[in-house]
């Protein structure tokens, strides 16, 4: 089925007395179709039938600045440079070195809180102590880690 073009310019009557070759006429018709696509097809919502027979409205394909800003895009500025990645890796290695210097029970608490994602009240219940005691231990261990990292 051939699409009906809205841009049916009659170039021969537009330029009387000028002989237009079939190749040039083909290029002009192609440019008419491109114009139609840009002005009409991109801006029109389309209806798509799903396999279960339901109709789904697909939004227009034209990008607006508002839609682009609202979208969650990964722009190049958000990507880390190799230097940033190397610095983060060095920081992680330093942190792991300092964690290894902690007492065994301190390591277990840090592991449970920060790596396993356990909550203070869950650990307190397991150990049979108050949540405040776990919180104080955590703050003490974090302070100790900060001192070890700064050495």
C-alpha positions in Angstrom: 0.0 0.0 0.0 1.5 3.3 -1.1 1.4 6.2 1.3 -0.4 9.3 0.3 2.0 12.3 0.5 0.7 15.6 1.6 3.6 17.3 -0.3 2.6 16.6 -3.9 4.5 19.6 -5.4 4.1 19.8 -9.1 7.6 20.9 -10.0 7.0 21.1 -13.7 4.2 23.7 -13.3 6.2 25.4 -10.6 9.1 26.0 -13.0 7.6 26.3 -16.5 10.0 26.2 -19.3 12.6 24.3 -17.2 13.2 20.7 -18.1 13.6 18.6 -15.0 15.3 15.3 -15.3 13.8 12.2 -13.7 16.8 11.9 -11.3 16.3 15.5 -10.1 12.5 14.9 -9.8 13.2 11.8 -7.8 15.4 13.7 -5.4 12.8 16.4 -5.0 10.1 13.9 -4.2 12.4 12.3 -1.7 13.0 15.6 0.0 9.2 16.1 0.0 8.8 12.8 1.9 11.5 13.9 4.4 9.7 17.2 5.0 6.5 15.3 5.6 8.2 12.9 8.0 9.7 15.8 10.0 6.6 18.0 10.1 3.9 15.3 10.4 5.0 11.8 11.3 7.3 12.7 14.1 4.7 14.7 15.8 1.8 12.2 15.6 1.0 9.7 18.2 0.6 6.1 16.9 -1.8 3.4 18.0 -0.2 0.0 18.4 -2.2 -3.2 18.9 -0.7 -5.7 21.3 -0.8 -9.5 21.0 -3.8 -9.7 23.3 -5.8 -7.2 21.1 -5.5 -4.2 23.4 -4.6 -0.9 21.9 -1.5 1.0 23.2 -0.9 4.6 22.3 2.7 5.2 21.5 3.9 8.8 22.1 5.1 11.0 19.3 8.7 10.3 18.3 9.7 14.0 18.4 12.1 14.8 21.1 11.4 17.9 23.1 13.8 19.6 25.4 11.5 19.0 28.4 11.3 15.3 27.6 15.0 15.0 27.2 15.6 16.8 30.5 13.0 14.7 32.3 14.5 11.4 31.0 17.1 9.6 33.0 20.0 9.8 30.5 23.6 8.7 31.0 25.5 11.6 29.5 29.2 11.5 29.1 29.7 14.0 32.0 28.2 11.4 34.4 30.8 8.8 33.4 33.9 8.5 35.6 37.3 9.1 34.2 39.9 6.4 34.5 41.7 8.6 37.1 38.5 8.9 39.2 38.0 5.1 39.0 41.7 4.5 40.0 41.3 6.8 43.0 38.2 5.1 44.2 39.9 1.7 43.9 42.8 3.0 45.9 40.5 4.3 48.6 38.6 1.0 48.7 41.9 -0.9 49.1 43.0 1.5 51.9 39.6 1.0 53.7 39.9 -2.8 53.5 43.5 -2.6 54.8 42.2 -0.5 57.8 39.3 -2.9 58.4 41.7 -5.8 58.6 43.5 -3.9 61.4 40.3 -3.9 63.5 39.5 -6.4 66.2 37.5 -9.5 65.0 34.2 -8.4 66.7 34.6 -4.9 65.2 35.1 -6.4 61.7 32.0 -8.6 62.2 29.9 -5.5 63.2 31.1 -3.5 60.2 30.5 -6.4 57.9 26.9 -6.8 59.2 26.1 -3.1 59.1 27.7 -2.0 55.9 28.2 -5.1 53.7 25.2 -7.3 54.7 22.8 -4.4 55.1 21.7 -5.5 58.6 20.0 -2.9 60.8 21.3 -1.9 64.2 18.1 -3.2 66.0 18.4 -6.6 64.2 22.0 -7.0 65.4 21.1 -5.8 68.9 18.3 -8.4 69.1 20.7 -11.2 67.9 23.4 -10.2 70.4 20.9 -9.6 73.2 21.9 -6.0 73.8 20.3 -2.6 73.2 20.3 -0.8 69.8 22.0 2.2 71.5 24.9 -0.1 72.4 25.3 -1.2 68.8 25.0 2.5 67.7 27.8 3.5 70.1 30.0 0.6 69.0 29.5 1.6 65.4 30.4 5.2 66.0 33.5 4.1 67.9 34.6 1.8 65.1 34.0 4.4 62.4 36.1 6.9 64.4 38.8 4.3 64.8 38.7 3.7 61.0 39.0 7.4 60.3 42.0 7.6 62.5 43.6 4.6 60.8 43.0 6.0 57.4 44.5 9.3 58.2 47.7 7.8 59.6 
